[in-house]
């Protein structure tokens, strides 16, 4: 019969257990809240990154359009500069042609002046001679040679016609010079107007170019700034994602540690059945608490669990999960005292970290036989059994073959 003292101890232990359970649930609840908050923060970060990336894409389009517009402005400026160069060349040619015409005009005027002076003398002399020849009787009385007189008259008449032709040619040249001068002046005025228009157009284009360059610089600066912000937010997102992942793993492991406890051992009830038919019907080799999950992160970033570690007291019996033959029973670095059972058809079970190995290589084992005792022969701080299942050499998840009771 239980004494009052024993009842008090049991009551105290019960209260302590309930308190520990409450603390565990509280810690789990707080961790779940932290994960929820972090997930909300992660969602906000991703939405911010998406908004920035959309705005960045729009700015990229605007920058491309601005660059195209700037290129078009520069092409227009080059075209205008080429037109100005052609105008300048035409102006120089017009000035050169005008100078040549003015030189010819001056030479003609000089020649005409000399010839006009000589012509005046000849005309006056001719007038005198003509006046004399009008009086035939006077010629006779003067006893002049009529033949010589006729020759002189013919000579003077020819000179008069030549001078008349020269005057007409001079007048024609003067008219041409005047027309060319008028045309040159008109061309000068057109060139001057075109210059003014071209200068105004070029000034406007230069202004547009400057405006586009400023806009392009501003957009490029905004794009660079937003790209930096996106990179920073993506870094924050990566760190927060890793944190949420780690917290979820810790919660899963904590839930696994808190809830998964094995109390049933293998027995001989499945003796004789092929191992491949036992999926979901096997029991864990020892009683104890599961401390990890298959595939979970172990020590190191890229190291995962290939089996299960079941915390159990030293000296507890380790049972074979099914019929098989022992193919290895020795100490192995990283696994301590290790036993490996071959269940045929490529299936093997591994039992490591044992204190004592009770069977030798070659022994035929039935399901439920004791093959070792629990220890920490690999130097772990906790005593327990490391258990693996393998098929054709590759680790498989024991939890898909095991029933926890």
MOTAGI-V751107 format. One record per helix or strand of 3 or more residues. SS is the DSSP state (H for helix, E for strand). FROM is the first residue (numbers start at 1). LEN is the number of residues. If there is no record, write none. Layout:
# MOTAGI-V751107
ss=SS from=FROM len=LEN
ss=SS from=FROM len=LEN
This chain:
# MOTAGI-V751107
ss=H from=4 len=130
ss=H from=136 len=7
ss=H from=146 len=114
ss=H from=268 len=3
ss=H from=275 len=3
ss=E from=288 len=3
ss=E from=308 len=4
ss=E from=317 len=3
ss=E from=324 len=9
ss=E from=336 len=7
ss=E from=347 len=11
ss=E from=370 len=6
ss=E from=384 len=8
ss=E from=394 len=3
ss=H from=398 len=3
